Amino acid sequence: MKKARLINLIVWAVTDIAICIGICFQWSAQGCGTKSLVLGVAYFTILTAGIGFVIDQTLKERNK
């Protein structure tokens, strides 16, 4: 089960990085300021971390 939890962590980390890179490119191209970029990255990082955490807890509970 540790392998599944590790894969889950890697998938959500890569997904978060890709989303944050996309946010930075697209929003800066549209003229958004630094504050908006930081808030956008923080928001989507928290969302992906939350989803990953819920899945991790589900995998952990199945192992019991």
C-alpha positions in Angstrom: 0.0 0.0 0.0 2.9 2.3 0.5 3.6 2.1 -3.2 0.1 3.3 -4.0 0.4 6.2 -1.5 3.8 7.2 -3.1 2.3 7.1 -6.6 -0.6 9.2 -5.4 1.9 11.8 -3.9 3.9 11.9 -7.1 0.8 12.3 -9.3 -0.6 15.2 -7.3 2.8 16.9 -7.0 3.3 16.8 -10.8 -0.3 17.9 -11.4 0.2 20.8 -9.0 3.5 21.9 -10.6 1.9 21.7 -14.1 -1.1 23.8 -13.0 1.1 26.4 -11.3 3.3 26.7 -14.4 0.2 27.1 -16.6 -1.2 29.7 -14.2 2.0 31.7 -14.3 2.2 31.6 -18.1 -1.4 32.4 -18.9 -2.1 34.9 -16.2 1.1 36.9 -16.8 0.3 36.9 -20.5 -3.0 38.5 -19.6 -1.3 41.2 -17.5 -2.1 40.0 -14.0 0.0 41.3 -11.3 2.3 39.5 -8.9 -0.2 39.4 -6.1 -2.8 37.7 -8.4 -0.2 35.1 -9.5 0.9 34.3 -5.9 -2.8 34.0 -4.8 -3.6 31.8 -7.8 -0.7 29.5 -7.2 -1.5 29.3 -3.5 -5.1 28.6 -4.2 -4.5 25.8 -6.7 -1.7 24.3 -4.6 -4.1 24.1 -1.6 -6.8 22.5 -3.8 -4.5 19.8 -5.3 -2.9 19.1 -1.9 -6.4 18.7 -0.4 -7.5 16.2 -3.0 -4.2 14.3 -2.7 -4.6 14.2 1.1 -8.1 12.9 0.9 -7.0 10.1 -1.5 -4.0 9.4 0.7 -6.3 9.0 3.8 -8.6 6.7 1.8 -5.7 4.5 0.8 -4.4 4.5 4.4 -7.9 3.4 5.7 -8.1 0.6 3.2 -4.8 -0.8 4.5 -6.2 -1.2 8.0 
